[in-house]
Amino acid sequence: MSGAVDSTRAIFYALGGNAAIAVAKFVAAAITGSGAMFAEALHSGADCGNQLLLLMGMRRAKRPPTAEYPLGFGKEIYFWSFIVAIMLFSVGGLVSIYEGWHKLSETEDLNRPFIAIAVLVFSIAAETVSLRGALREAAKIRAGRNLWRWFRESRNAELVVIVGEDLAALLGLAIALVAVLATWITGNPMYDAAGSIAIGVLLVVVAALVGRETMAMLVGQGVEAQVRADMLAFFAAEPQIERVIDLLTLHMGADVMVAVKAKMRPQGNLDALVDEINRIEAAFKQRFPQVQWTFFEPDVR
């Protein structure tokens, strides 16, 4: 892992873009009567609400530990990220599918399609800027992995949600643009209705993927495999540690808890053993600054 990721910046990129896009889409949907445009407007409106939830979750996750919550509130960001996935599934996906189904049964002509096309082109440009900002932050911690592998392995819930949302938004806009163009060219409103359904299905799939990843974090995941390997290599390089017996890690939002049991080489007396453990823990936290809690159990047998 390299670079300092700023998830807040990525969220504000997305929030600013989606707010402008949502207003433009709702106006265009009202003027044109496009089901695909209305589905996209709902999607952007839901995204704005989702990003506000993520910002609130990040703020709450930074609260200091208490006696009742001794490891802090870091995992709360996982809860709000999971709520965002549910909203994306319901408000974005299911409502869009319903809107498309409704348009199939009660077709309406598309009014002033050029307005919808102009709004969609603007939205694609704005969403591209938002996605680039999110991908720029993700690139700092991808460590050479492709985007799909990073998505599956990342422990940064808010950035996973933003990248997933932005990708879904860009694909949804492309579908809506094709649907509106096809309706305009052929005069058949079925294409517009089909576009709304396709956008809804896309959002349901993305919501399911984001929900699966955030649920895993909520249940309790350790550090990524490469980070764990680096931690084991750190302990193996310590001359006073003969071998690591067990290493447990747990992500608490941005912070990590580590419990290690290791066989120590003889230190002569208890004070020397304690001093050596304290030195190792200090060096370990310097090497892995995301680690906030360490529990070191020595074994001399």
Secondary structure, DSSP 8 states (H G I E B T S, - for coil): --S---HHHHHHHHHHHHHHHHHHHHHHHHHH--HHHHHHHHHHHHHHHHHHHHHHHHHHHTS---SSSTT-STTHHHHHHHHHHHHIIIIIIIHHHHHHHHHHHS------HHHHHHHHHHHHHHHHHHHHHHHHHHHHHHTT--HHHHHHH---HHHHHHHHHHHHHHHHHHHHHHHHHHHHHH--THHHHHHHHHHHHHHHHHHHHHHHHHHHHHHH----HHHHHHHHHHHHH-TTEEEEEEEEEEEETTEEEEEEEEEE---SSHHHHHHHHHHHHHHHHHH-TTEEEEEEEEE--
